[in-house]
Amino acid sequence: MTSTEIKAGWFDPTVSGCAIENETSKKIHCVSIKFNESNDPGSLKRAERECLRILNYYGKKYSQYGYWIGGSGCLSSGGPFK
């Protein structure tokens, strides 16, 4: 995909993140959720909430030693939106 195609909006960005086990640093579960702010205003916030909800679910269910959500949480592949 070229930068021209990306700027033309021919793809939907995603919000993604991973739940990681504290002791072992192994990934428990990763998720990627599409959103499109131009066609569906508010979809970024909904995608962020859904991403955190899913990762918290898997972290609580499958971690033996506690968990954290990797990086800076659920991040947008499309950059910051205001």
N, C-alpha and C positions, 0 to 999 in steps of 0.2 A: 504494500500500500504506500503510495507516495504522500508527501506532505500536502500536496494540492488536494488529494482525495480526503485527507483528514480534515483540512480546513473547510472543505465543502460540506462537511457534516454527514458523510456517507457511512458512518458507523455510529453505534451507540457506545459511549464510554461505560466503564464498569466501576463499581465500588468493590474492593476485594480486601481480604485479610485472612489471617490464620490464627487458630488457637494453638498455643504451644505449652507443653508440660514444663513446669518449673524445674524439677530435678534433672530430667534427661534432655531437655531442650528439643524433644521430638515433636513434630507437628501432629496434633490430634486431628484437626480438620481444617480445611481451607474452603473459602466460598468466594464466588464472583457473581455480582448482581448487576444487570444492565439497567441504565436509566437514560432518560433523554429530557433534559431541562427545557429545551426549546419547544418540544411537542407536548410535554407534560410537566408544567411548572410544579415544583415541590417534589419531583421524583428523586432528586439527589438525597434529600433528607430522609425520604422513605427508604431508599436503598441503604443508606448508612444505618438506620435503625434496624432494618431487617438483617443486615450483615452482623451487627453486634448481637442481636437476639439469637441468631443461629450459632454464632461462635460461643456465646455464653452457655447455651444449651449443651453443646458438645463438650465444652471445657468442664462443666459441672458433672456431666454424665460419665465421661471417660478418663478424666485425669485422676491419677493416684496421689499425686503430691501437690496439687494445686496447678493453676494454669495462668497464662497471661495471653493477651491478644497481641501478636507480633507487630514489630515496627511501631508505627504511631496509631495503631487501631485499624479501622476500615478506611482505606484511602481511595480517592477517585483517580482513575487512569487518565481522565481528561483534564486534570489540573484543578486549581481552585475555582469555584464559581461563586459569584456574589449576586 
